[in-house]
């Protein structure tokens, strides 16, 4: 079992060549199925300020959420290399590798919501 305080060192946040900031692997190698990050979830109500709108995660059918760690900084790809596994009962998101990854790789998830931009 991982201690979630140690998982955060698996990643670093840096400028992305794709969009704004991104999350990058900060260890030599990760194999598919490894937990990269564990994030505590804070469910939101629909009356939260609009300033949070770009960083909300779709949490349940009824609510969005904010999450600790880097969860809100993973950029989108149609060919992701991580997936978010939701544990709604415990309010946890495990970010898990779905491909072999190497130090410096940007980590991408496939957004579960309609995209609000057009890609080139």
Helices and strands as residue ranges (DSSP letters): H 4-7, G 8-10, E 11-15, E 21-25, E 29-30, E 35-43, G 50-55, E 57-58, E 64-67, G 71-73, E 75-76, E 82-87, E 92-97, E 101-102, E 106-109
